[in-house]
């Protein structure tokens, strides 16, 4: 089955409904394996690759930029630059200096130039701010992105991990100053975490922003491979040195284990794998443009992509919805920490 395509928000940019997440490249996946994963994605019709200058996930300062370098070498070796919509991000520290992180004009422009060198290209299709920077005026951030767009170094700009009010501020700043505007948002979203449905998704739909979600499999929890009482496996996202504790706080809890066990059993009885269901459910939700899936092995990616062509009936969608309703609600302070 051919990969479904859509447009990014109100733009004319055609994107695949599934994107390849690359944050395993250079840590969980070595270069040879990363190339095999990108080959598998390319063969399956995944036309969009999502990266960040700070990747790979779980690495230290010494590994930052490694993922972009691997992608750049793959693009060159496969002659693939023009058929891939290339997205990357800026915000996280790339060195020890006081101006080597954040969303100041100085850092954004320097970081973009560095990403272009690592990726081996002269333009980035979608340049995203990885998270808000409360220390920098939003006008400065959008002005720097506007300069990059006018110089032809980025084609579109997007946001990641922004709350609705922060997106609104950015759009208003762009309108006031005549700057390039955000055309996408990249939030966390899956059957176990649906907070964005209250405000963010309706806001993006009203303003013509595409919504490209990450974590559709909840860091692997929605594969059904993990069970209550099981030790964290080495090499998985939950065991990574720097980011493992974050993923454990998000998903490694008894209520989540219970809900996932129930889902696994219910869909196994229907002859469906939970990871396929999780991706299909995500893509079926109103306002969701695309979902980012990652892998540490090519066969893992090929298996997950089978969910992109799956259709869930009304009863199955209701089973998925019940998972969210059965989870305990967190206080606002707890949500912010996660």
TAZI-V780747 format. One record per residue. N is the residue number from 1. RES is the residue in one small letter. SS is DSSP state (alpha for helix, beta for strand, coil for the rest). PHI is phi in degrees with one decimal (999 if undefined). Layout:
# TAZI-V780747
n=[N | N]
res=[RES | RES]
ss=[SS | SS]
phi=[PHI | PHI]
This chain:
# TAZI-V780747
n=[1 | 2 | 3 | 4 | 5 | 6 | 7 | 8 | 9 | 10 | 11 | 12 | 13 | 14 | 15 | 16 | 17 | 18 | 19 | 20 | 21 | 22 | 23 | 24 | 25 | 26 | 27 | 28 | 29 | 30 | 31 | 32 | 33 | 34 | 35 | 36 | 37 | 38 | 39 | 40 | 41 | 42 | 43 | 44 | 45 | 46 | 47 | 48 | 49 | 50 | 51 | 52 | 53 | 54 | 55 | 56 | 57 | 58 | 59 | 60 | 61 | 62 | 63 | 64 | 65 | 66 | 67 | 68 | 69 | 70 | 71 | 72 | 73 | 74 | 75 | 76 | 77 | 78 | 79 | 80 | 81 | 82 | 83 | 84 | 85 | 86 | 87 | 88 | 89 | 90 | 91 | 92 | 93 | 94 | 95 | 96 | 97 | 98 | 99 | 100 | 101 | 102 | 103 | 104 | 105 | 106 | 107 | 108 | 109 | 110 | 111 | 112 | 113 | 114 | 115 | 116 | 117 | 118 | 119 | 120 | 121 | 122 | 123 | 124 | 125 | 126 | 127 | 128 | 129 | 130 | 131 | 132 | 133 | 134 | 135 | 136 | 137 | 138 | 139 | 140 | 141 | 142 | 143 | 144 | 145 | 146 | 147 | 148 | 149 | 150 | 151 | 152 | 153 | 154 | 155 | 156 | 157 | 158 | 159 | 160 | 161 | 162 | 163 | 164 | 165 | 166 | 167 | 168 | 169 | 170 | 171 | 172 | 173 | 174 | 175 | 176 | 177 | 178 | 179 | 180 | 181 | 182 | 183 | 184 | 185 | 186 | 187 | 188 | 189 | 190 | 191 | 192 | 193 | 194 | 195 | 196 | 197 | 198 | 199 | 200 | 201 | 202 | 203 | 204 | 205 | 206 | 207 | 208 | 209 | 210 | 211 | 212 | 213 | 214 | 215 | 216 | 217 | 218 | 219 | 220 | 221 | 222 | 223 | 224 | 225 | 226 | 227 | 228 | 229 | 230 | 231 | 232 | 233 | 234 | 235 | 236 | 237 | 238 | 239 | 240 | 241 | 242 | 243 | 244 | 245 | 246 | 247 | 248 | 249 | 250 | 251 | 252 | 253 | 254 | 255 | 256 | 257 | 258 | 259 | 260 | 261 | 262 | 263 | 264 | 265 | 266 | 267 | 268 | 269 | 270 | 271 | 272 | 273 | 274 | 275 | 276 | 277 | 278 | 279 | 280 | 281 | 282 | 283 | 284 | 285 | 286 | 287 | 288 | 289 | 290 | 291 | 292 | 293 | 294 | 295 | 296 | 297 | 298 | 299 | 300 | 301 | 302 | 303 | 304 | 305 | 306 | 307 | 308 | 309 | 310 | 311 | 312 | 313 | 314 | 315 | 316 | 317 | 318 | 319 | 320 | 321 | 322 | 323 | 324 | 325 | 326 | 327 | 328 | 329 | 330 | 331 | 332 | 333 | 334 | 335 | 336 | 337 | 338]
res=[x | x | x | x | x | x | x | x | x | x | x | x | x | x | x | x | x | x | x | x | x | x | x | x | x | x | x | x | x | x | x | x | x | x | x | x | x | x | x | x | x | x | x | x | x | x | x | x | x | x | x | x | x | x | x | x | x | x | x | x | x | x | x | x | x | x | x | x | x | x | x | x | x | x | x | x | x | x | x | x | x | x | x | x | x | x | x | x | x | x | x | x | x | x | x | x | x | x | x | x | x | x | x | x | x | x | x | x | x | x | x | x | x | x | x | x | x | x | x | x | x | x | x | x | x | x | x | x | x | x | x | x | x | x | x | x | x | x | x | x | x | x | x | x | x | x | x | x | x | x | x | x | x | x | x | x | x | x | x | x | x | x | x | x | x | x | x | x | x | x | x | x | x | x | x | x | x | x | x | x | x | x | x | x | x | x | x | x | x | x | x | x | x | x | x | x | x | x | x | x | x | x | x | x | x | x | x | x | x | x | x | x | x | x | x | x | x | x | x | x | x | x | x | x | x | x | x | x | x | x | x | x | x | x | x | x | x | x | x | x | x | x | x | x | x | x | x | x | x | x | x | x | x | x | x | x | x | x | x | x | x | x | x | x | x | x | x | x | x | x | x | x | x | x | x | x | x | x | x | x | x | x | x | x | x | x | x | x | x | x | x | x | x | x | x | x | x | x | x | x | x | x | x | x | x | x | x | x | x | x | x | x | x | x | x | x | x | x | x | x | x | x | x | x | x | x | x | x | x | x | x | x | x | x | x | x | x | x]
ss=[coil | coil | coil | coil | beta | beta | beta | coil | coil | coil | coil | coil | coil | beta | beta | beta | coil | beta | beta | beta | beta | coil | coil | coil | beta | coil | coil | coil | beta | coil | alpha | alpha | alpha | alpha | alpha | alpha | alpha | alpha | alpha | alpha | alpha | alpha | alpha | coil | coil | coil | coil | beta | beta | beta | coil | coil | coil | coil | coil | coil | coil | coil | coil | coil | alpha | alpha | alpha | coil | coil | alpha | alpha | alpha | alpha | alpha | alpha | alpha | alpha | alpha | alpha | alpha | alpha | alpha | coil | coil | alpha | alpha | alpha | coil | beta | beta | beta | beta | beta | beta | coil | coil | coil | coil | coil | coil | coil | coil | coil | coil | coil | coil | coil | coil | alpha | alpha | alpha | alpha | alpha | alpha | alpha | alpha | alpha | alpha | alpha | alpha | alpha | alpha | alpha | coil | coil | coil | coil | beta | beta | beta | beta | beta | beta | coil | coil | coil | coil | coil | coil | coil | coil | alpha | alpha | alpha | alpha | alpha | alpha | alpha | alpha | alpha | alpha | alpha | alpha | alpha | coil | coil | coil | beta | beta | beta | beta | beta | beta | beta | coil | coil | coil | alpha | alpha | alpha | alpha | alpha | alpha | alpha | alpha | alpha | alpha | alpha | alpha | alpha | alpha | coil | coil | coil | coil | beta | beta | beta | beta | beta | coil | beta | coil | beta | coil | coil | beta | coil | alpha | alpha | alpha | coil | coil | alpha | alpha | alpha | alpha | alpha | alpha | alpha | alpha | coil | coil | beta | beta | beta | beta | beta | coil | coil | coil | alpha | alpha | alpha | alpha | alpha | alpha | coil | coil | coil | coil | coil | coil | coil | coil | coil | coil | coil | coil | coil | alpha | alpha | alpha | coil | coil | coil | coil | alpha | alpha | alpha | alpha | alpha | alpha | alpha | alpha | coil | coil | alpha | alpha | alpha | alpha | alpha | alpha | alpha | alpha | alpha | alpha | alpha | alpha | alpha | alpha | alpha | coil | coil | coil | coil | coil | alpha | alpha | alpha | alpha | alpha | alpha | alpha | alpha | alpha | alpha | alpha | coil | coil | coil | coil | coil | beta | beta | beta | beta | coil | coil | coil | coil | alpha | alpha | alpha | alpha | alpha | alpha | alpha | alpha | alpha | alpha | alpha | alpha | coil | coil | coil | coil | alpha | alpha | alpha | alpha | alpha | alpha | alpha | alpha | alpha | alpha | alpha | alpha | alpha | coil | coil | coil | coil | coil | alpha | alpha | alpha | alpha | alpha | alpha | coil]
phi=[999 | -70.0 | -66.6 | -69.7 | -121.6 | -152.9 | -101.0 | -80.9 | 56.2 | -86.8 | -79.9 | -93.5 | -75.7 | -83.6 | -131.9 | -75.2 | -75.0 | -117.8 | -110.3 | -89.4 | -87.1 | -116.4 | -71.5 | -83.2 | -69.3 | 98.9 | -136.7 | -69.3 | -122.6 | -74.0 | -63.7 | -61.5 | -66.8 | -60.8 | -60.1 | -65.4 | -65.6 | -65.5 | -60.7 | -65.2 | -64.0 | -60.7 | -65.5 | -85.7 | 88.7 | -78.0 | -99.4 | -123.3 | -112.8 | -112.6 | -134.4 | -157.6 | -64.2 | -84.6 | -72.4 | -87.0 | -63.1 | 86.5 | -90.6 | -95.3 | -59.0 | -70.9 | -98.5 | -62.7 | 95.8 | -63.3 | -62.0 | -60.9 | -62.0 | -63.9 | -61.2 | -58.9 | -68.4 | -66.5 | -56.8 | -68.2 | -70.0 | -99.9 | 57.7 | -104.1 | -56.8 | -76.1 | -94.0 | -107.6 | -82.3 | -102.0 | -119.6 | -144.7 | -137.2 | -136.5 | 160.9 | -72.4 | -59.7 | -113.1 | -173.9 | -81.3 | -71.2 | -66.6 | -110.6 | -98.9 | -157.2 | 88.0 | -122.3 | -72.5 | -56.3 | -57.3 | -73.6 | -58.0 | -67.9 | -64.4 | -67.6 | -62.9 | -59.4 | -67.4 | -63.7 | -59.3 | -64.9 | -65.0 | -80.2 | 66.6 | -138.7 | -105.9 | -154.5 | -115.4 | -68.9 | -133.6 | -104.0 | -116.7 | -80.6 | -69.9 | -166.7 | -64.9 | -122.4 | -66.8 | -85.4 | -113.9 | -57.8 | -62.5 | -63.8 | -66.8 | -62.2 | -67.5 | -64.9 | -66.2 | -64.0 | -63.4 | -59.7 | -65.4 | -66.0 | -66.7 | -80.8 | 81.2 | -82.8 | -131.8 | -93.9 | -138.3 | -124.5 | -142.1 | -121.9 | -142.6 | 63.8 | -93.9 | -80.2 | -58.4 | -66.2 | -71.4 | -63.3 | -61.1 | -60.3 | -65.8 | -65.1 | -66.3 | -62.3 | -64.5 | -66.4 | -63.1 | -96.9 | 74.1 | -85.1 | -54.8 | -113.2 | -64.4 | -110.6 | -155.4 | -127.2 | -126.4 | -103.9 | -79.2 | -163.5 | -169.1 | -61.1 | -98.1 | -147.9 | -123.2 | -59.4 | -69.2 | -68.3 | -68.6 | -131.2 | -62.9 | -64.0 | -59.7 | -63.6 | -61.4 | -63.4 | -70.9 | -102.7 | 76.2 | -95.5 | -73.5 | -118.2 | -111.0 | -97.0 | -113.5 | 66.9 | -62.4 | -101.8 | 54.6 | 64.8 | 101.1 | -61.1 | -84.8 | -85.8 | 82.7 | -79.9 | -102.4 | -131.4 | -58.1 | 88.2 | -75.6 | -74.0 | -64.7 | -82.3 | -61.7 | 89.5 | -90.0 | -61.2 | -75.0 | -110.5 | -63.9 | -60.2 | -98.6 | -100.1 | -55.2 | -59.2 | -62.8 | -68.0 | -66.9 | -63.9 | -70.5 | -130.4 | -87.3 | -133.0 | -60.1 | -59.6 | -67.6 | -56.4 | -63.5 | -64.4 | -64.8 | -61.7 | -64.8 | -64.9 | -58.7 | -65.8 | -63.9 | -82.2 | -61.0 | -64.7 | -96.8 | 74.4 | -124.3 | -81.0 | -65.1 | -64.0 | -65.5 | -61.8 | -61.1 | -69.9 | -61.1 | -61.8 | -59.8 | -69.2 | -84.5 | -79.9 | -59.8 | 85.8 | -89.6 | -77.8 | -158.7 | -125.5 | -95.5 | -121.7 | -115.3 | -162.5 | -109.8 | -145.3 | -63.6 | -66.3 | -64.1 | -64.6 | -58.6 | -65.4 | -59.4 | -63.2 | -61.8 | -73.1 | -66.4 | -101.4 | -85.0 | -113.1 | -102.1 | -81.6 | -61.0 | -66.9 | -69.0 | -62.4 | -66.3 | -61.6 | -65.7 | -61.1 | -62.9 | -57.9 | -67.0 | -68.3 | -82.6 | -80.3 | -65.6 | -84.4 | -95.7 | -70.9 | -56.2 | -65.2 | -72.4 | -60.5 | -62.0 | -73.6 | -96.2]
